[in-house]
Amino acid sequence: MSSKYKALKQECYEANMELNALGLVIYTFGNVSAVDRENGVFAIKPSGVPYEVLKPEDMVVLDFDNNIIEGTMRPSSDTKTHAYLYKNWDDIGGIAHTHAMYSVSWAQSQLDIPIFGTTHADHLTTDIPCAPPMSDELIKGNYEHNTGIQILDCFNNKNLSHKEVEMVLIGNHGPFTWGKDAAKAVYNSKVLETVAQMAYLTLQINSNAPRLKDSLIKKHYERKHGKNSYYGQ
């Protein structure tokens, strides 16, 4: 593969393959993109290509206005959502979208995922937000572009920072995650799916389970992310 975007395509390919390896997708569902801010482009998985035949050179490179810069295949159907987020959040480097079972189940319930335990608090201090289902007017319009609007509206309405909460559920649809690069976006997808499963099981065991108390939320988040963090090497 001879291309100025070889490294970007490789990053994107590896992230998509990891999404599959982690059991977060089935068949051709799901996608990951990786951004090259210097050149103002991003690479994304081609639409409908099975993971077992996917190759690095298959990744499609586009600009933030959805113009194909390099690639012979049609990009993911979710491409316009990725492009919208990259244009509006200029500090993210990768985006992932899955149809993982527990994440999607919470999205279909149209509920935020409550913060019940320290596993959740190790990653964020709030409930995982669920954006309301898209309006009929937006559905009839530029649907995938409007999904990006839906995500930003959710964060604005809930007064959340995308730097602190790197994941969201789209009501009746599924999860999107992001991060400093494509690998972190995939990591966040796995965290989201695990926390979603834990929250579901918690409510099955005790439908009146209390939220994690603030002192434990603060302790667990700050020991990993605070200025005096001491988790890890």
C-alpha positions as CSV (number, residue, x, y, z in Angstrom):
1,M,0.0,0.0,0.0
2,S,1.7,3.2,-1.2
3,S,-0.1,6.2,0.1
4,K,0.6,9.3,2.2
5,Y,-2.3,8.1,4.4
6,K,-0.8,4.6,4.9
7,A,-0.3,5.1,8.7
8,L,-3.8,6.5,9.1
9,K,-5.3,3.6,7.2
10,Q,-3.4,1.1,9.3
11,E,-4.5,2.8,12.5
12,C,-8.1,2.7,11.3
13,Y,-7.9,-0.9,10.2
14,E,-6.4,-2.1,13.5
15,A,-9.0,-0.3,15.5
16,N,-11.8,-1.9,13.4
17,M,-10.3,-5.3,13.8
18,E,-10.1,-4.8,17.6
19,L,-13.7,-3.8,17.7
20,N,-14.5,-7.2,16.1
21,A,-12.0,-9.1,18.3
22,L,-13.7,-7.7,21.5
23,G,-17.0,-9.0,20.4
24,L,-18.6,-5.6,20.1
25,V,-19.9,-6.1,16.5
26,I,-21.5,-8.9,14.5
27,Y,-21.3,-9.5,10.7
28,T,-20.6,-6.1,9.1
29,F,-22.1,-3.9,11.9
30,G,-20.1,-1.1,13.5
31,N,-17.3,1.1,12.5
32,V,-14.2,3.0,13.7
33,S,-12.6,6.1,12.2
34,A,-9.2,7.7,12.8
35,V,-8.4,11.4,12.1
36,D,-5.3,13.1,10.7
37,R,-5.7,16.7,11.9
38,E,-2.6,18.0,10.0
39,N,-4.1,17.0,6.7
40,G,-7.7,17.6,7.7
41,V,-8.9,14.1,6.8
42,F,-10.1,10.9,8.5
43,A,-10.1,7.3,7.6
44,I,-13.1,5.0,8.1
45,K,-14.2,1.4,7.5
46,P,-15.9,0.8,4.1
47,S,-19.6,0.1,4.2
48,G,-20.8,-3.5,4.5
49,V,-17.4,-5.3,4.2
50,P,-17.0,-8.4,6.4
51,Y,-14.2,-8.1,9.0
52,E,-12.6,-11.3,7.9
53,V,-11.8,-9.9,4.4
54,L,-11.1,-6.3,5.5
55,K,-7.6,-5.0,4.6
56,P,-5.8,-1.8,5.6
57,E,-5.9,-0.5,2.0
58,D,-9.7,-0.8,2.0
59,M,-10.1,2.1,4.5
60,V,-11.6,5.2,2.9
61,V,-10.1,8.6,3.5
62,L,-12.4,11.6,3.5
63,D,-12.3,15.3,4.4
64,F,-14.6,16.8,7.1
65,D,-17.1,17.7,4.3
66,N,-17.5,14.0,3.4
67,N,-15.5,14.3,0.1
68,I,-13.6,11.1,-0.6
69,I,-9.9,11.9,-0.8
70,E,-8.6,8.3,-1.3
71,G,-10.4,5.0,-1.6
72,T,-12.3,2.9,-4.1
73,M,-15.2,1.7,-1.9
74,R,-18.2,3.4,-0.4
75,P,-17.4,4.6,3.2
76,S,-19.5,3.6,6.2
77,S,-23.1,4.7,6.2
78,D,-22.3,6.5,9.5
79,T,-19.5,8.6,7.9
80,K,-21.4,11.9,8.1
81,T,-21.9,11.5,11.8
82,H,-18.1,11.0,12.3
83,A,-17.4,14.0,10.1
84,Y,-19.8,16.2,12.0
85,L,-18.2,15.3,15.3
86,Y,-14.7,15.8,14.0
87,K,-15.6,19.3,12.7
88,N,-17.2,20.4,16.0
89,W,-14.9,18.7,18.5
90,D,-11.4,19.4,17.2
91,D,-9.6,17.7,20.0
92,I,-10.8,14.1,19.4
93,G,-8.8,11.7,17.3
94,G,-11.0,8.7,16.9
95,I,-14.7,7.6,16.9
96,A,-16.3,4.2,17.3
97,H,-19.9,3.1,16.7
98,T,-21.2,-0.4,17.6
99,H,-24.4,-2.3,17.9
100,A,-23.2,-4.2,21.1
101,M,-26.1,-5.9,22.9
102,Y,-26.2,-4.2,26.3
103,S,-25.3,-0.7,25.0
104,V,-28.0,-1.0,22.4
105,S,-30.5,-2.3,24.9
106,W,-30.1,0.7,27.1
107,A,-30.3,3.0,24.0
108,Q,-33.6,1.2,23.1
109,S,-34.9,1.8,26.6
110,Q,-34.2,5.6,26.1
111,L,-32.6,5.8,29.5
112,D,-29.2,7.1,30.8
113,I,-27.1,4.4,32.3
114,P,-27.0,5.2,36.1
115,I,-23.7,5.3,37.9
116,F,-24.0,2.3,40.3
117,G,-20.5,1.3,41.0
118,T,-16.8,2.1,41.1
119,T,-16.1,0.5,37.6
120,H,-18.3,3.2,36.2
121,A,-16.7,5.9,38.4
122,D,-13.2,4.8,37.3
123,H,-14.1,6.3,33.8
124,L,-16.6,9.1,34.4
125,T,-18.4,10.8,37.2
126,T,-21.9,11.0,35.6
127,D,-24.5,8.7,34.2
128,I,-23.8,7.7,30.6
129,P,-26.2,10.0,28.6
130,C,-28.9,8.8,26.2
131,A,-29.9,11.3,23.6
132,P,-33.7,11.4,22.9
133,P,-34.8,9.7,19.7
134,M,-34.4,11.8,16.6
135,S,-37.4,13.9,15.5
136,D,-39.3,12.9,12.4
137,E,-38.2,16.1,10.7
138,L,-34.5,15.2,11.2
139,I,-35.1,11.6,10.2
140,K,-36.5,12.8,6.9
141,G,-33.5,15.1,6.4
142,N,-29.8,14.3,6.2
143,Y,-30.1,11.5,8.7
144,E,-26.4,10.6,9.5
145,H,-25.4,14.3,9.6
146,N,-28.3,15.0,11.9
147,T,-27.2,12.1,14.2
148,G,-24.1,14.3,14.9
149,I,-26.4,17.2,15.7
150,Q,-28.4,14.9,18.0
151,I,-25.2,14.0,19.9
152,L,-24.1,17.7,20.4
153,D,-27.6,18.7,21.4
154,C,-27.6,16.0,24.0
155,F,-24.3,17.2,25.5
156,N,-25.4,20.8,25.4
157,N,-28.8,20.1,27.0
158,K,-27.3,18.0,29.8
159,N,-24.4,20.4,30.3
160,L,-21.8,17.7,29.7
161,S,-18.3,18.0,28.4
162,H,-17.2,15.6,25.6
163,K,-13.7,15.7,27.1
164,E,-14.9,14.1,30.3
165,V,-17.7,11.9,29.0
166,E,-16.4,10.2,25.9
167,M,-19.5,8.1,25.2
168,V,-23.2,8.5,24.4
169,L,-26.2,6.4,23.6
170,I,-28.5,7.5,20.7
171,G,-32.1,6.7,21.7
172,N,-33.5,3.6,19.8
173,H,-30.2,3.4,17.9
174,G,-26.9,2.6,19.8
175,P,-23.6,3.9,21.2
176,F,-21.0,6.2,19.9
177,T,-17.7,6.7,21.7
178,W,-14.6,8.8,21.0
179,G,-11.1,9.5,22.4
180,K,-7.7,10.9,21.7
181,D,-7.2,8.3,19.0
182,A,-9.0,5.3,17.4
183,A,-7.7,2.9,19.9
184,K,-9.1,4.9,22.8
185,A,-12.4,5.1,21.1
186,V,-12.5,1.3,20.9
187,Y,-11.4,1.1,24.5
188,N,-14.3,3.3,25.5
189,S,-16.7,1.2,23.5
190,K,-15.7,-1.9,25.5
191,V,-16.0,0.0,28.8
192,L,-19.4,1.3,27.8
193,E,-20.6,-2.2,26.9
194,T,-19.3,-3.7,30.2
195,V,-20.8,-0.9,32.3
196,A,-24.1,-1.3,30.5
197,Q,-24.2,-5.0,31.2
198,M,-23.3,-4.4,34.9
199,A,-26.0,-1.8,35.3
200,Y,-28.6,-4.1,33.7
201,L,-27.6,-7.0,36.0
202,T,-27.7,-4.7,39.0
203,L,-31.2,-3.7,38.3
204,Q,-32.2,-7.4,37.8
205,I,-30.8,-8.2,41.3
206,N,-32.2,-5.1,43.0
207,S,-34.6,-2.9,41.1
208,N,-34.2,-0.3,43.8
209,A,-30.4,-0.3,43.8
210,P,-29.0,3.0,44.9
211,R,-26.7,5.2,42.9
212,L,-23.0,5.3,43.9
213,K,-22.5,7.9,46.6
214,D,-20.7,11.1,45.6
215,S,-17.7,10.4,47.9
216,L,-16.9,7.1,46.1
217,I,-17.5,8.6,42.7
218,K,-15.0,11.4,43.5
219,K,-12.4,9.0,45.0
220,H,-12.4,6.5,42.2
221,Y,-12.4,9.0,39.4
222,E,-9.7,11.2,40.9
223,R,-7.3,8.4,41.9
224,K,-7.2,7.6,38.2
225,H,-7.6,10.9,36.5
226,G,-7.1,13.6,39.1
227,K,-4.0,15.8,39.5
228,N,-2.8,13.6,42.3
229,S,-3.7,10.3,40.6
230,Y,-1.8,7.3,41.8
231,Y,-3.3,4.5,39.6
232,G,-0.9,2.8,37.3
233,Q,2.8,3.1,36.8
